[in-house]
Amino acid sequence: MTANNDDTDKRWYGRRQGKPLRATRRRLLEELLPKIRIDPQPDQIPPDLSRLFASPVREVWLEIGFGGGEHLAAQAEKNPDIGFIGCEPFINGVASLLKHIEEKSLTNIRVYDDDVRHLLSLMADQSFGRIYILFPDPWPKTPHHRRRIVKQETLVDYARLLKDGGELRFASDHQGYVTWALWHLLQNPDLHWLARSPRDWRVAPDDWEETRYEMKAKARGDLPVYLPFQRIARKG
Ligand SMILES: C[S@@+](CC[C@H](N)C(=O)[O-])C[C@H]1O[C@@H](n2cnc3c(N)ncnc32)[C@H](O)[C@@H]1O
């Protein structure tokens, strides 16, 4: 089953819009977004996602819930040979990413300004070299746990979408979600935890770029936990 079919609870994210947008950001939504937006129609998603990018890319990486897009823009700037797909339904966050894209003249980002679930089943197996899920909404109340973006059904999709040896990078400062995510990740037979010592979940990987939520968590004194998992090679 793909996560797309799990629609018993429609809401997986919080607000769609926050405070009114300034003119520059409204212009970016009107002019830049249509140029780089992904259309979630089956005939618009090529089996090889690298074809979504104007310049050749050696691999495609996905960020789910990019917030203000600081991490996504920084990774895209650092890795010009990678194509990035970012999904985020919060429109102020999308506008913030567009501002980074314009300021840094980035050409290797495509955006889906809505719920990642609409895309998951449309994308071919082994589409991504890396999937980032950074500081996702924790949905702390038990009846809301099924809204969490990491759970059994979605992990089946993420593992299917990762190439052999590809990485799923999860991070959170919410201890309840960390425990939940680790339990579910360890249950998935196609994913392998890369940690070799406690340092590996306490310290961000070397090529890390701090996210806005991560900065806020650290400022509050909450310790982020980093859980890198690798896609186990398919047999045959
Ligand atoms: C707590 S914020 C973290 C943002 C960012 N990753 C950071 O660390 O600064 C979680 C984000 O995930 C987004 N989100 C939640 N559910 C989503 C979904 N189904 N598809 C895509 N994004 C989602 C929310 O809109 C929100 O911006």
The ligand as an ORCA input file, in Angstrom:
! r2SCAN-3c Opt
* xyz 0 1
  C       8.068     21.713     12.019
  S       8.205     22.206     10.362
  C       9.934     21.963      9.998
  C      10.378     22.718      8.784
  C      11.842     22.508      8.363
  N      12.082     21.146      7.970
  C      12.794     22.926      9.454
  O      13.407     22.038     10.076
  O      12.962     24.141      9.688
  C       7.467     20.843      9.493
  C       7.066     21.211      8.087
  O       6.564     20.068      7.405
  C       5.523     20.479      6.559
  N       4.665     19.325      6.259
  C       3.826     18.715      7.096
  N       3.159     17.730      6.481
  C       3.602     17.713      5.189
  C       3.282     16.932      4.057
  N       2.341     15.974      4.119
  N       3.935     17.167      2.900
  C       4.885     18.143      2.831
  N       5.221     18.925      3.883
  C       4.594     18.717      5.051
  C       4.801     21.574      7.364
  O       4.030     22.446      6.566
  C       5.971     22.274      8.037
  O       6.439     23.387      7.302
*
